[in-house]
Amino acid sequence: MGNNKRLLLGLAVSLALIGGASSLGSSGISAADTLVIILHKVFRVPLAGGIDPKNVSIVWLLRLPRALLAFLAGGCLSMSGAVTQSILRNPLASPYILGVSSGAALGAGIIIISGLSLPLVSAFTLPLTGFVLGLLTVFAVVAFSSKIDRSMSNNTVIICGMVLSLFVGALLTTLSALFSEDLKRIALWQMGSFAMRGWLYIRLILPFFVIGTAGVMYYTREMDLLTFGDEEAKSAGVEAGTVRKILLVFAAVLSGAAVSLSGVIGFVDLIAPHAARKIVGSGHRYLVPMSFIIGGSLMVVADLVARTIISPSELPVGAITALIGAPFFAWIYFKRRKIS
């Protein structure tokens, strides 16, 4: 089977998972009714007479946008993870080492503690602030790395990212200690959730998804060359430092948008690119979209488990992905040690 067919098959499976997630929940709505409701809303297909209007609202206003947001957020994180692992030539690399999560968490903490609200778009004050601070942290990592090492070598970027992430994390810890009454809200946000995320959140993430995806796909050839090392890339006419800087920004746009809207959800960005390489190989023309499909699907499943396993209560999505991802991370690490 060719890679194009694998991508189409993966997309079909992911659409089926989104449909299944829109059907399952505490309210007993059949898969057939869910499909009819979605077709009615999208293509104006007439509703069957026995479908309760309340079920239409549950599927269309609550479950479907939640599943779609989980899919987009997981896909954005996974594409960002594929880019980060490739340009840093490290299978254990994650976009979070660039400071996206710590910057976004600091932004969320500031908004939660201060109670500040933007006029007209008060509901999006927290995600917008988180996105801006997450992106600024990555810009700081890129600027700091380029000052220390003009070629922006992999180790320089990783070390600078870790140092700034720890520094920003320390700022958040200090704020949490000073305003301990808000500690629980900050902690819950950091664990990740897609609860009560409607269509407005889909519209908010889409521009960043389109910009980030277009930018990453434009540089797939350069990423293929960077995986062989900076010298080989330069011999092929690729300015490694410049391309790495640009790709880090696009990776930050993707991961920053996901983190700011859903909270810090780890390990999806690590697992999906590895699974995608097993399916389509290392060529980024196919690796990036397959990482998106696998990561998005994994996030939909994780969110479904989080909201149904102890229904009507919910678990943090980050806890579910960590339970899956931590053993996977350990397996990758020890596998590398065994090979070396």
C-alpha positions in Angstrom: 0.0 0.0 0.0 1.4 3.4 -1.0 1.8 6.3 1.5 -1.1 8.3 -0.1 -3.4 5.4 0.5 -2.1 5.1 4.1 -2.9 8.7 4.6 -6.4 8.4 3.2 -7.0 5.3 5.4 -5.7 7.1 8.5 -8.0 10.1 7.7 -11.0 7.8 7.4 -10.2 6.1 10.7 -9.8 9.5 12.4 -13.2 10.7 11.1 -14.8 7.5 12.4 -13.2 8.1 15.8 -14.5 11.7 15.8 -18.0 10.4 15.0 -17.8 7.8 17.7 -16.6 10.3 20.3 -19.5 12.5 19.3 -21.9 9.6 20.0 -20.6 8.2 23.3 -21.4 9.8 26.6 -23.7 9.9 29.6 -26.7 10.7 27.3 -27.6 7.6 25.3 -27.4 8.8 21.7 -27.0 6.1 19.1 -24.3 6.3 16.4 -26.9 6.3 13.7 -28.7 9.3 15.3 -25.4 11.1 15.7 -24.6 10.6 12.0 -28.0 11.9 11.0 -27.6 15.0 13.3 -24.2 15.8 11.8 -25.5 15.3 8.2 -28.5 17.5 9.1 -26.3 20.3 10.4 -23.7 20.1 7.6 -25.7 19.1 4.5 -29.2 20.0 5.6 -30.3 16.4 5.5 -33.8 16.1 7.1 -33.9 14.9 10.7 -35.7 11.6 11.5 -38.9 12.2 13.5 -37.8 10.3 16.6 -34.7 12.4 17.3 -35.0 14.6 20.4 -34.0 18.2 19.9 -32.0 18.0 23.1 -29.8 15.3 21.6 -29.2 17.5 18.6 -27.9 20.2 20.9 -25.7 17.8 22.8 -24.1 16.4 19.7 -23.7 19.6 17.7 -22.9 22.1 20.5 -21.0 19.9 23.0 -19.6 16.6 21.8 -18.7 17.3 18.1 -16.8 20.6 18.7 -15.0 19.0 21.7 -13.9 16.0 19.6 -12.8 18.2 16.7 -10.8 20.5 19.0 -9.2 17.4 20.6 -8.3 16.2 17.1 -6.9 19.5 16.0 -5.0 20.1 19.2 -3.5 16.6 19.2 -2.6 17.0 15.5 -0.9 20.4 16.0 1.1 19.0 18.9 2.1 16.0 16.9 3.2 17.9 13.8 5.2 20.2 16.1 6.8 17.2 17.7 7.7 15.7 14.3 9.4 19.0 13.3 11.2 19.3 16.6 12.5 15.8 16.6 13.7 16.1 13.0 15.5 19.4 13.1 17.1 18.6 16.5 17.9 15.1 15.4 16.7 13.7 18.7 13.8 11.1 18.9 13.1 12.2 22.5 12.8 15.9 21.6 9.5 17.7 22.2 8.2 21.1 21.4 7.7 21.6 25.1 11.5 21.9 25.5 11.3 25.2 23.6 9.4 26.8 26.4 5.9 26.8 24.8 4.2 25.0 27.7 6.0 27.0 30.5 5.3 30.3 28.7 1.6 29.4 28.1 1.3 28.2 31.7 2.7 31.5 33.0 0.3 33.4 30.9 -2.6 31.4 32.2 -1.4 31.8 35.8 -1.2 35.6 35.4 -4.8 35.7 34.0 -6.2 33.4 36.7 -4.5 35.3 39.5 -5.1 38.8 38.3 -8.6 38.2 36.9 -7.8 40.4 33.9 -10.2 40.3 31.0 -10.0 41.6 27.5 -12.9 43.8 26.3 -15.3 42.1 23.8 -13.4 38.8 23.9 -13.3 38.1 27.6 -13.8 34.4 27.2 -10.6 34.1 25.2 -8.4 36.2 27.5 -6.7 33.2 29.0 -6.0 31.2 25.8 -4.8 34.4 23.9 -2.5 35.4 26.7 -1.1 31.8 27.0 -0.5 31.7 23.3 1.3 35.1 23.2 3.6 34.3 26.2 4.3 30.8 24.9 5.3 32.2 21.5 7.4 34.9 23.2 9.2 32.3 25.2 10.1 30.4 22.0 11.3 33.7 20.4 13.5 34.2 23.4 14.9 30.7 23.1 15.7 31.3 19.4 17.2 34.7 20.0 19.3 33.4 22.9 20.5 30.4 21.0 21.5 32.4 17.9 23.5 34.8 20.1 25.4 32.0 21.7 25.8 29.9 18.6 25.2 31.5 15.2 24.6 28.2 13.5 22.0 27.3 16.2 23.3 23.7 16.8 20.9 21.1 18.2 22.5 21.0 21.6 22.5 24.8 21.9 18.8 25.0 21.2 18.0 22.2 23.6 20.0 23.6 26.5 18.7 27.2 26.0 15.1 25.8 25.8 15.5 23.9 29.0 17.1 26.8 30.9 14.4 29.3 29.8 11.6 26.7 30.5 13.0 26.2 34.0 13.2 30.0 34.6 9.7 30.7 33.4 8.4 27.7 35.4 10.1 29.1 38.5 8.2 32.4 37.9 4.9 30.5 37.8 5.8 28.5 41.0 6.6 31.8 42.8 3.3 33.3 41.7 1.5 30.2 42.8 3.1 30.3 46.2 2.2 34.0 46.7 -1.4 33.4 45.6 -2.0 29.9 46.9 -5.8 30.3 46.7 -5.5 30.2 42.9 -3.2 27.2 42.9 -5.9 24.6 42.3 -7.2 26.4 39.2 -3.7 26.8 37.8 -3.0 23.1 38.4 -6.2 22.0 36.8 -5.5 24.1 33.7 -2.0 22.7 33.4 -3.4 19.1 33.4 -5.4 19.8 30.2 -9.1 19.6 29.3 -11.4 20.0 26.4 -14.5 20.4 28.6 -17.0 23.1 27.5 -15.0 24.0 24.4 -17.5 25.1 21.7 -17.3 26.1 18.0 -15.6 29.4 18.9 -12.5 27.5 20.0 -12.4 25.7 16.7 -12.5 29.0 14.9 -9.7 30.3 17.2 -7.3 27.4 16.5 -7.9 27.1 12.8 -5.9 30.1 11.6 -2.8 29.0 13.6 -3.3 25.4 12.4 -3.4 26.6 8.7 -0.4 28.9 9.1 1.7 26.4 11.0 0.9 23.5 8.7 1.5 25.5 5.5 4.8 26.7 6.9 6.0 23.2 8.0 4.9 21.6 4.7 6.8 24.2 2.7 10.0 23.1 4.3 9.6 19.4 4.1 12.6 19.0 1.7 14.8 21.1 4.0 13.8 18.9 7.0 14.7 15.8 5.0 18.2 17.3 4.5 18.6 18.5 8.1 18.1 14.9 9.4 21.5 14.1 7.8 23.3 16.9 9.6 24.1 20.5 9.1 27.1 19.9 6.8 25.1 17.8 4.4 22.3 20.3 4.4 24.7 23.2 3.6 26.3 21.2 0.8 22.8 20.9 -0.7 22.3 24.7 -0.5 20.3 24.8 2.8 21.2 27.4 5.4 20.7 25.2 8.4 20.6 27.9 11.1 18.1 30.0 9.3 15.8 27.1 8.3 16.0 25.7 11.9 15.0 29.1 13.3 12.0 29.4 10.9 10.8 25.9 11.6 11.1 26.4 15.3 8.7 29.4 15.0 6.2 27.4 13.0 6.4 24.5 15.5 5.8 27.1 18.3 2.7 28.4 16.4 1.3 24.9 16.2 2.1 23.8 19.8 1.3 27.2 21.3 -2.2 27.3 19.8 -2.9 23.8 21.1 -1.5 24.4 24.6 -3.2 27.7 25.1 -6.6 26.2 24.3 -6.4 22.9 26.0 -3.7 23.2 28.7 -0.4 21.2 28.9 -1.0 17.7 27.5 2.2 15.8 27.2 3.5 12.7 25.3 1.2 12.9 22.3 3.8 15.0 20.5 6.3 12.3 21.3 4.3 9.2 20.5 2.6 10.2 17.2 5.8 11.0 15.2 7.3 7.6 16.1 4.2 5.8 15.1 4.0 7.8 11.9 7.6 6.9 11.0 6.7 3.2 11.3 3.9 3.6 8.9 5.1 6.0 6.2 8.9 6.3 6.8 11.0 9.3 7.5 10.2 11.5 4.5 8.5 14.6 5.9 6.1 15.0 3.0 4.2 12.1 4.5 5.5 12.0 8.0 4.1 15.4 9.0 0.4 14.7 7.8 0.5 11.2 9.2 1.8 12.6 12.6 -1.2 15.0 12.5 -3.7 12.1 11.9 -2.2 9.8 14.5 -1.8 12.5 17.1 -5.3 13.9 16.6 -6.8 10.4 16.8 -4.9 9.6 19.9 -6.1 12.8 21.5 -9.7 12.1 20.6 -9.4 8.6 22.2 -7.7 10.0 25.3 -10.4 12.7 25.8 -13.1 10.1 25.3 -11.5 7.9 28.0 -11.1 10.9 30.3 -14.7 11.9 30.2 -16.3 8.5 30.3 -14.2 6.3 32.5 -15.6 7.8 35.8 -18.7 9.5 34.2 -20.3 11.9 35.1 -16.9 13.2 36.5 -13.9 13.7 34.3 -10.2 13.0 34.5 -7.6 15.4 33.1 -6.7 14.5 29.6 -3.0 15.0 30.4 -3.3 12.2 33.0 -4.5 9.7 30.4 -1.8 10.6 27.8 0.8 10.4 30.5 -0.3 6.9 31.5 0.2 5.9 27.9 3.2 8.1 27.1 5.5 7.5 30.1 6.0 3.8 29.4 6.5 4.6 25.7 9.1 7.2 26.5 10.9 4.7 28.7 10.8 2.1 25.9 12.3 4.6 23.3 15.0 5.6 25.8 16.1 2.1 26.7 15.9 1.0 23.1 18.3 3.7 22.1 20.7 2.7 24.8 20.6 -0.9 23.7 21.3 0.0 20.1 24.2 2.3 21.1 
